[in-house]
Amino acid sequence: MYSLKLLSQFLRDMRTQKLRTLLTLFGIIWGTVAVVLLLAFGVGLHRFSLKAMHGMGERIVILWPQRTTKPYQGMGIGRPIRFTEEDAWVLDREIPEMEIASPEYIRWGVKLKYGKHISNISISGVYPAYEDLRNTFPQKGGRFINSSDIERRRRVIFLGDEVKEKLFKKEEAVGKRITLNGVPFLIVGVLEKKTQNSSYSTHDASKGFIVATTLATMFGHRNLSNILYRPKKTIASEKINKKVYQVLGKKHRFDPEDKDVLSMWDTTEMDKFLFYFSLGLNLLLGVGGVFTLIVGGIGVANIMYVVVRERTREIGIKMAIGAKSRHILFQFILETLFIVTMGGAIGFGFSWGIVKIASFLPIQKYIGTPTISPLVAGATVLVLGLVGLLAGYFPARKAANLDPVQSLGY
């Protein structure tokens, strides 16, 4: 009941001091919009970057053979290391912390032809595990390469979506036959469109994928281009990478301490970098928004000091009829929180509208879609609450400490 009376009085004061109330609210509204939008765009950019990076695969390590740079067991330096499919199976079998390992062949300058349409692309010879490792998921109605294709060495191909567009335009591709360097292949699937900003050969959208055993037989490949693997846990990545040198060092007879003998791209390091980069960026943006909101809070505090001065006689009367200091303190803090809450709600409304409009603008492929996540909303509410309490406490304390006798004579 007491709170309702205070609210009624607060609304009455707002009507009598419209310009002052409007200016006070504007500072909080502007600060809220700054906090919400800066954090929303920061979250959107982080999610976009993560999605684009994971277009190549999540938590994977790509491994390439190089040359020895240290003598070992009587053998000199400069000896080339060649991977075979057995190397991938050995890693998968002997390193229990490894979730999966898969070999990959890469062939450049392959000519695909469908009717009068020709496209020169690179192709990868892969196993079924590649689909999950590299996020090469098929569009509806198609499939990726399966174990039966491997066993029977079928001439089937999985096309990147851009290759499909070049060869087939709007025509359905799955189930059709094309020629690969003059050899007929059946199309079993087309890559689902995805965002990818990293690659170690070429983007998946502009290449093709065939059965590893078929590529090895067709082109006479005896050695792999690279091996892919993924740790069961990200924190075990460094431990696994050391074991890879030990296992392959034993098999190929090179010094496990010779770090240049293998080239390793651990994408979990990219995850860590992106996490800390986004954290720093969001903190920077958040701090900028918070300072804007603090400026608005200072404006609220100044207005409340004016209100205290204007209502000094009213405060004296309340104290004379029995109001305690805590009642006066509570009244002015509550009024301040009313202002901050109202300004924050309006600011949230403006921010939500701007975010919705931004989602229809052609900016997603550059910075992602701004998102008002629960974290953003929670952080803004927390900051608003702190600003409201601080902005209201000091004027309220001044009001609560006024001398009743002097106040009555003001």
WOVEN-V89398 format. One record per residue. N is the residue number from 1. RES is the residue in one letter. D_LAST is the distance of its C-alpha to the last C-alpha in Angstrom with 1 decimal. Layout:
((N | RES | D_LAST) (N | RES | D_LAST))
This chain:
((1 | M | 29.3) (2 | Y | 25.8) (3 | S | 26.5) (4 | L | 27.6) (5 | K | 24.4) (6 | L | 22.5) (7 | L | 25.0) (8 | S | 24.6) (9 | Q | 20.9) (10 | F | 21.6) (11 | L | 24.3) (12 | R | 22.2) (13 | D | 19.6) (14 | M | 22.7) (15 | R | 24.0) (16 | T | 21.0) (17 | Q | 20.8) (18 | K | 24.5) (19 | L | 25.0) (20 | R | 22.4) (21 | T | 24.1) (22 | L | 27.5) (23 | L | 27.0) (24 | T | 25.7) (25 | L | 28.6) (26 | F | 31.0) (27 | G | 30.5) (28 | I | 31.3) (29 | I | 34.2) (30 | W | 35.7) (31 | G | 35.5) (32 | T | 37.0) (33 | V | 39.8) (34 | A | 40.5) (35 | V | 40.9) (36 | V | 43.0) (37 | L | 45.2) (38 | L | 45.9) (39 | L | 46.8) (40 | A | 48.8) (41 | F | 50.9) (42 | G | 51.4) (43 | V | 52.7) (44 | G | 54.9) (45 | L | 56.4) (46 | H | 57.1) (47 | R | 58.9) (48 | F | 60.8) (49 | S | 62.0) (50 | L | 63.0) (51 | K | 64.9) (52 | A | 66.6) (53 | M | 67.6) (54 | H | 68.9) (55 | G | 71.1) (56 | M | 73.7) (57 | G | 73.2) (58 | E | 70.9) (59 | R | 71.4) (60 | I | 74.8) (61 | V | 76.8) (62 | I | 79.5) (63 | L | 82.4) (64 | W | 84.9) (65 | P | 88.1) (66 | Q | 88.5) (67 | R | 90.9) (68 | T | 91.3) (69 | T | 90.0) (70 | K | 91.3) (71 | P | 94.9) (72 | Y | 95.5) (73 | Q | 98.6) (74 | G | 101.0) (75 | M | 99.5) (76 | G | 98.1) (77 | I | 94.9) (78 | G | 94.6) (79 | R | 96.0) (80 | P | 94.5) (81 | I | 93.1) (82 | R | 93.8) (83 | F | 92.0) (84 | T | 93.9) (85 | E | 92.7) (86 | E | 93.7) (87 | D | 91.1) (88 | A | 88.3) (89 | W | 89.9) (90 | V | 90.3) (91 | L | 86.6) (92 | D | 85.7) (93 | R | 88.1) (94 | E | 87.5) (95 | I | 83.7) (96 | P | 82.2) (97 | E | 78.6) (98 | M | 79.6) (99 | E | 78.8) (100 | I | 81.4) (101 | A | 83.4) (102 | S | 85.2) (103 | P | 87.5) (104 | E | 87.3) (105 | Y | 89.8) (106 | I | 88.8) (107 | R | 91.1) (108 | W | 90.3) (109 | G | 91.9) (110 | V | 92.9) (111 | K | 93.8) (112 | L | 92.7) (113 | K | 94.4) (114 | Y | 94.0) (115 | G | 96.1) (116 | K | 95.5) (117 | H | 92.2) (118 | I | 92.3) (119 | S | 89.6) (120 | N | 90.1) (121 | I | 87.8) (122 | S | 87.6) (123 | I | 88.2) (124 | S | 87.5) (125 | G | 89.9) (126 | V | 87.8) (127 | Y | 87.8) (128 | P | 85.8) (129 | A | 83.2) (130 | Y | 82.2) (131 | E | 80.4) (132 | D | 77.7) (133 | L | 77.6) (134 | R | 77.0) (135 | N | 75.2) (136 | T | 78.1) (137 | F | 77.6) (138 | P | 79.7) (139 | Q | 78.7) (140 | K | 79.3) (141 | G | 83.1) (142 | G | 84.1) (143 | R | 84.4) (144 | F | 84.6) (145 | I | 87.7) (146 | N | 88.8) (147 | S | 91.2) (148 | S | 94.1) (149 | D | 93.9) (150 | I | 94.1) (151 | E | 97.1) (152 | R | 99.0) (153 | R | 98.0) (154 | R | 97.1) (155 | R | 96.6) (156 | V | 93.1) (157 | I | 90.1) (158 | F | 86.4) (159 | L | 84.9) (160 | G | 81.5) (161 | D | 79.7) (162 | E | 80.1) (163 | V | 83.8) (164 | K | 84.2) (165 | E | 82.5) (166 | K | 84.9) (167 | L | 88.0) (168 | F | 87.2) (169 | K | 84.3) (170 | K | 83.2) (171 | E | 86.4) (172 | E | 86.3) (173 | A | 87.6) (174 | V | 87.9) (175 | G | 91.6) (176 | K | 92.9) (177 | R | 95.2) (178 | I | 94.8) (179 | T | 96.9) (180 | L | 95.8) (181 | N | 98.1) (182 | G | 100.6) (183 | V | 100.3) (184 | P | 99.0) (185 | F | 95.8) (186 | L | 94.1) (187 | I | 90.4) (188 | V | 88.7) (189 | G | 85.0) (190 | V | 82.5) (191 | L | 79.4) (192 | E | 76.1) (193 | K | 73.8) (194 | K | 71.5) (195 | T | 69.3) (196 | Q | 70.9) (197 | N | 69.9) (198 | S | 72.2) (199 | S | 76.0) (200 | Y | 78.9) (201 | S | 81.5) (202 | T | 80.2) (203 | H | 77.6) (204 | D | 79.0) (205 | A | 78.5) (206 | S | 81.2) (207 | K | 83.9) (208 | G | 86.2) (209 | F | 86.9) (210 | I | 90.3) (211 | V | 92.0) (212 | A | 92.3) (213 | T | 95.9) (214 | T | 96.8) (215 | L | 95.3) (216 | A | 97.1) (217 | T | 100.4) (218 | M | 100.1) (219 | F | 99.1) (220 | G | 100.8) (221 | H | 97.6) (222 | R | 98.2) (223 | N | 94.9) (224 | L | 91.3) (225 | S | 88.7) (226 | N | 86.0) (227 | I | 84.8) (228 | L | 81.6) (229 | Y | 80.0) (230 | R | 76.8) (231 | P | 75.6) (232 | K | 74.6) (233 | K | 71.3) (234 | T | 69.6) (235 | I | 69.0) (236 | A | 72.8) (237 | S | 73.5) (238 | E | 74.1) (239 | K | 76.4) (240 | I | 78.4) (241 | N | 78.7) (242 | K | 80.3) (243 | K | 82.7) (244 | V | 83.7) (245 | Y | 85.0) (246 | Q | 86.9) (247 | V | 88.5) (248 | L | 89.5) (249 | G | 90.5) (250 | K | 92.9) (251 | K | 94.3) (252 | H | 94.7) (253 | R | 95.3) (254 | F | 92.6) (255 | D | 90.3) (256 | P | 87.2) (257 | E | 85.3) (258 | D | 86.3) (259 | K | 83.1) (260 | D | 84.5) (261 | V | 87.3) (262 | L | 84.9) (263 | S | 82.1) (264 | M | 79.3) (265 | W | 76.3) (266 | D | 73.8) (267 | T | 71.3) (268 | T | 69.1) (269 | E | 68.1) (270 | M | 66.8) (271 | D | 64.8) (272 | K | 63.2) (273 | F | 62.5) (274 | L | 61.0) (275 | F | 58.8) (276 | Y | 57.3) (277 | F | 57.1) (278 | S | 55.2) (279 | L | 53.0) (280 | G | 52.1) (281 | L | 51.6) (282 | N | 49.4) (283 | L | 47.3) (284 | L | 47.0) (285 | L | 46.1) (286 | G | 43.7) (287 | V | 41.9) (288 | G | 41.6) (289 | G | 40.1) (290 | V | 37.7) (291 | F | 36.4) (292 | T | 35.8) (293 | L | 33.9) (294 | I | 31.9) (295 | V | 30.8) (296 | G | 29.6) (297 | G | 27.8) (298 | I | 26.0) (299 | G | 24.9) (300 | V | 23.6) (301 | A | 21.7) (302 | N | 20.1) (303 | I | 19.2) (304 | M | 17.7) (305 | Y | 15.5) (306 | V | 14.2) (307 | V | 13.9) (308 | V | 11.9) (309 | R | 9.3) (310 | E | 9.5) (311 | R | 9.4) (312 | T | 6.8) (313 | R | 5.8) (314 | E | 9.6) (315 | I | 10.4) (316 | G | 8.8) (317 | I | 11.0) (318 | K | 13.9) (319 | M | 13.9) (320 | A | 13.9) (321 | I | 16.9) (322 | G | 18.8) (323 | A | 18.0) (324 | K | 19.3) (325 | S | 18.3) (326 | R | 21.3) (327 | H | 20.3) (328 | I | 17.1) (329 | L | 19.4) (330 | F | 22.1) (331 | Q | 20.0) (332 | F | 19.0) (333 | I | 22.4) (334 | L | 24.1) (335 | E | 22.3) (336 | T | 23.4) (337 | L | 26.8) (338 | F | 26.9) (339 | I | 26.4) (340 | V | 29.0) (341 | T | 31.4) (342 | M | 31.3) (343 | G | 31.8) (344 | G | 34.5) (345 | A | 36.4) (346 | I | 36.5) (347 | G | 37.6) (348 | F | 40.3) (349 | G | 41.5) (350 | F | 41.8) (351 | S | 43.6) (352 | W | 46.0) (353 | G | 46.9) (354 | I | 47.6) (355 | V | 49.7) (356 | K | 51.7) (357 | I | 52.3) (358 | A | 53.4) (359 | S | 55.9) (360 | F | 57.8) (361 | L | 57.9) (362 | P | 61.0) (363 | I | 59.3) (364 | Q | 60.4) (365 | K | 63.6) (366 | Y | 61.6) (367 | I | 58.4) (368 | G | 58.7) (369 | T | 56.5) (370 | P | 52.7) (371 | T | 51.8) (372 | I | 48.6) (373 | S | 50.0) (374 | P | 48.4) (375 | L | 47.8) (376 | V | 45.9) (377 | A | 43.8) (378 | G | 43.1) (379 | A | 42.1) (380 | T | 39.8) (381 | V | 38.1) (382 | L | 37.8) (383 | V | 36.2) (384 | L | 33.8) (385 | G | 32.8) (386 | L | 32.2) (387 | V | 30.3) (388 | G | 28.1) (389 | L | 27.5) (390 | L | 26.7) (391 | A | 24.5) (392 | G | 22.4) (393 | Y | 22.6) (394 | F | 20.7) (395 | P | 17.5) (396 | A | 17.9) (397 | R | 18.3) (398 | K | 15.1) (399 | A | 13.3) (400 | A | 15.5) (401 | N | 14.8) (402 | L | 11.1) (403 | D | 10.6) (404 | P | 9.9) (405 | V | 9.0) (406 | Q | 6.3) (407 | S | 5.1) (408 | L | 5.6) (409 | G | 3.8) (410 | Y | 0.0))
